Amino acid sequence: MIPRLGEEEAQAAADAVRSGWVAQGPRVARFEQEFAASVGAGHGVAVSSCTTALHLALVVLDVGPGDEVIVPSFSFIATANAVRYVGATPVFADVDLTTGNVTVASVDAVRTPRTRAVIAVHQGGVPFDVAALREAGSRWGVPLIEDAACAAGSTAYGQPVGAGSTISAWSFHPRKLLTTGEGGMVTTDDPAWAARLRQLREHGMNVSAADRHASAQPVLESYLETAFNYRMTDIQAAIGLVQLSRLAELVTHRRALAARYHDLLATVEGLVPVHDPAYGETNYQSFWVLINRKYGVGRDEVLAELAAAGVSARRGIMAAHLEPAYADVTPGPLPVTERLTRDSLILPLHHALTEDDQDHIVGVLRKLAG
Ligand SMILES: *Cc1c(COP(=O)(O)O)cnc(C)c1O
């Protein structure tokens, strides 16, 4: 993923520097409002990354030692790590082969009386079935945290991912569609949670530094709980505001490139590209392709052949339970996760990709086909 950063972003960052306000300030506040509005959430609380956003979401839900949190193993490792930050135990659920996402059935299969929360991921931008999982979560009395790191600009049931969510975590890392260098956001409709999140990201202070500076009277802050420094800077937010204004156009372009990949790949037997689920639209953050037995060549060989042809494809999404950091965990069977992580790869899809590039890439894949 090559981030689309231009002169406007450079100018906005320079303006923030010249304003003299570089830490969390007015630009962060504006970015929070505009981002939350764009994803249909009542409140946005900007933080330093999606990893810290997930951490704070678990703190707000009061998840801690002795609790289990169900997560997909098929995700970037930060999803599972956040559970460990609060001393809870990640329990891995398998995913659906076509969406790469957990389902009501796969979560239910690993649910226990100790389950205190579920973190479902909109993997690679493909929305999970929000209606089904949110309904099941309420029925079980288990809150649903949405890892929407990849899902800015994706939709489900005609609404942006984020709308109607209890609590969602977003990423603005350069690998994602909308970047601020590093950065993240928590969105929620609950004003009390939003207030607590603001406190948690800023050392547990009862008044923000921005409010303190804005006040004509001296404000004596106090520290209400042991918390964190997970703030975003105004320089980052300035870049984010420009990026946000381009998001819709960026998603439209990516979906057009993805549609062209679909057309070209339709005639290559044994390759199954990711596509929209029935209930929503992906932003194609990751354009992954599953390699079937019919294809005749294994994933790593395909990656090597693409690299030899000058194409930098990547392995598919990782599985946390296969990493050394989780060697002490013995999960139940995760056959779909293991198949997807072993047999899929991610094709280049970025703003600078040309039709010639796509023809070249698919040409290599066609030649390798069984
Ligand atoms: C990228 C990503 C994260 C971590 O985001 P950071 O902002 O880099 O902390 C978490 N979850 C998923 C699904 C991701 O893709």
The ligand as an SDF file (V2000), in Angstrom:
LIG
                    3D

 15 15  0  0  0  0  0  0  0  0999 V2000
   -3.1830   -2.2780   11.1650 C   0  0  0  0  0  0  0  0  0  0  0  0
   -4.0840   -3.0050   12.0650 C   0  0  0  0  0  0  0  0  0  0  0  0
   -4.0530   -2.8040   13.4540 C   0  0  0  0  0  0  0  0  0  0  0  0
   -3.0210   -1.9380   14.1330 C   0  0  0  0  0  0  0  0  0  0  0  0
   -3.1080   -0.6090   13.7400 O   0  0  0  0  0  0  0  0  0  0  0  0
   -1.9830    0.4230   14.2690 P   0  0  0  0  0  0  0  0  0  0  0  0
   -2.6130    1.7610   14.0000 O   0  0  0  0  0  0  0  0  0  0  0  0
   -0.7750    0.1920   13.4440 O   0  0  0  0  0  0  0  0  0  0  0  0
   -1.7720    0.1700   15.7030 O   0  0  0  0  0  0  0  0  0  0  0  0
   -4.9750   -3.4720   14.2350 C   0  0  0  0  0  0  0  0  0  0  0  0
   -5.8730   -4.3140   13.6950 N   0  0  0  0  0  0  0  0  0  0  0  0
   -5.9290   -4.5460   12.3650 C   0  0  0  0  0  0  0  0  0  0  0  0
   -6.9630   -5.4680   11.8100 C   0  0  0  0  0  0  0  0  0  0  0  0
   -5.0220   -3.9160   11.5060 C   0  0  0  0  0  0  0  0  0  0  0  0
   -5.0520   -4.1740   10.1940 O   0  0  0  0  0  0  0  0  0  0  0  0
  1  2  1  0
  2  3  1  0
  2 14  2  0
  3  4  1  0
  3 10  2  0
  4  5  1  0
  5  6  1  0
  6  7  2  0
  6  8  1  0
  6  9  1  0
 10 11  1  0
 11 12  2  0
 12 13  1  0
 12 14  1  0
 14 15  1  0
M  END
$$$$
